[in-house]
């Protein structure tokens, strides 16, 4: 989280935010041709007459992409239109080879959904309505070679024609922090569904934000007050959720200052577009011209309308799997863990949840398994990088370690050392336990050890006798030195019992 | 044996039976092109060497007893709006001068598979926009019946080359009459199939919801032969129809007894040349004599056809032609940025498009851009779509009463070159009888039904319901078995 404050209750305004999110669908091939959508190939190697927009070429819809989009829309609680069509959005740009983008205008394939985000720490909870989700083709990429001094622009059309879902929210978000939280939730959902990898660095997820302020004005002369609204600003060029939050914080503050200086309200000037300059940490105005485009939408005559039957919707729904919200509740309920713990686990993705459930089943105690997941598995996973599938320790091994701790073979901190050793050495748990000289201490040995300690520490014995039980702690450190395998809890209890038994 | 005089059907048979070689046939037509095209300008590109090599290969395969395609050895000229991987494809525009597509149009590929010999690319109105072929960036085509007159358009080169015996068959495209009208003005037979019957893949788009590829030949029987090769479903064209392709050639024989042909009174109203009217009435009489019955039908919204067409087509064209922006396809203005535009990029776009497109193309791009603009869309484009539905419904209603609708192809015979170039509206009216077929997405055929006193061909048009090609071809073929208008040839000074 940013250290800068989000909209606080004390602010004299409410920040009102709506988001437009473009998500690349995880398909093998493009939306209207058979070219690969793989990221990172040499420029213009994944192209054909159709995605190059060559004269005479025609688009043919990729039904798999459409079905994937339907899955995303269902997960966003949208209504799926039984009949949808394609439209052309006309504009000139060198990386748009046909001079138009095939998109959806007045009959998007889905609309009227919502996605709720609940901050696990209780900072906010917000249900955001989704106006529409539609499908369109991506444009190519322009690479402006300004460094070479020639200001040449090179075009890579590998991306042209990649399926994009555009998700448009209502302006329901009330702080930059909420916006970031909601984007995290949206990303998690889409990754869970296998709809998109949502990789912002590779451009598979792009966000534009619309923001303005609602400022309550006091009434004059006993009249009721009203809400003043600042002009809406669209922010572009944000390349991470963190920059979305930062840009919104900056923009809200900027609009507040501007309001105080000018008192200009919404409707008194056209909607403005500003670009986020990440290194500078500010938004800058973009040219007005770019906003006043008339896209001359009309129905795409090269494609036929798409119909979606109830049966197809049911199939898509069945193939969806539990979304994160459902999974969180289910996990908390089944394993008796807190909402916070369930949130942490679910936010790591479906594979990690499966790993956790495997562990919890073996251990038989969800909370213990969750603690080990968060304190040991997740911590080391974050340090090492990579996915849970690549993690070298298995749930079986961790369950083995936990089982030995529970049996009293050794304590948790000793268990952690074993975990770390299994992780680095790749050895079996039993071998690590043996090689570290860890062996269960028999009751007879424990009694002998404790009697030895009591004999050597008359002062502590006297203190405990005198009612200061906490003085026994001094014995545990010594016990560890004499026998590292001794369980501190057991040592303490045994010593107390022996002292009590003393005359 | 004189190959130039044989029909496509007879040429294919003669080559198959070894009565004439594919090379002899190719040489005959290529020789004819060399002799007469200087005065006609029907071809933008002739690939003599490739055609002869192709013909030689077919002869060799025939001698070796290997299987041959259905059109083996038949020379076919292709409108320059269809992509050919081995020949330039320019759409008669400076914008695409020198453009070589990396792929063949679906129809071109089918012709090659059928062992047709592609002799060259034919001249046309730029991007298929026009009714006289005067809008070509590479010079007008001259009507073989009178070199001072237009051949019609936009497939004027395809019509003229068949009329002048430079090819026994040609491929055209028809967006508002561009096959039927030049066929009518040049005295040949041209079929505009039902929308979706022939794949549009590789046809450089003018107006996607109206464009349709079809054959242009000397007779209905020859059209039937070509249709068997070029028609059919193409998974690469989402608007292509999945219906099976009938054996058109085998469905021509049945007599016309009982055929109901509709006659629309409005087709004979003001603007129709009396000699054309007379020729068309004679054709109705001939059909009647052949056993058909003639019935009055109404197409109440036909009068809005031209207005509707000149909104729908330019709107789609304004978008289809956006890709020719100077950044692609070579035609880029060499003017250095002057700073008079909002950006150097916009200046490059504007200048390249101003230099690369001809006046008619610019006119239609502007019409379409305007009609699609915010605030005008409902009044123009959306309204045109509503009228288009009414026009389609008119035809559906009419075909409840009759099997086909007959009438003139165009209001006048071939008009002098230059006569209408200064009056775009007069030029648009030459499409008045043909645009309805495209707006309704149905089929139409045009064939000669007489000559004016001045020796110019008069065309007759039959329109039929969706997928009525077998009936359209049969009716035209039966008519041609009873008449000899389609066998007449222009006398060209050589």
Interface residues (C-beta under 8 A of the other chain):
Chain A: X49 X53 X54 X55 X56 X57 X58 X59 X60 X61 X88 X90 X92 X94 X97 X98 X99 X100 X289 X294 X296 X297 X298 X301 X302 X303 X304
Chain B: X82 X83 X89 X91 X96 X99 X101 X102 X103 X105 X200 X201 X202 X203 X204 X205 X207 X208 X209 X235 X236 X237 X238 X239 X315 X316 X318 X319 X321 X322 X323 X325 X327 X328 X329 X342 X345 X346 X349 X369 X372 X373 X374 X377 X381
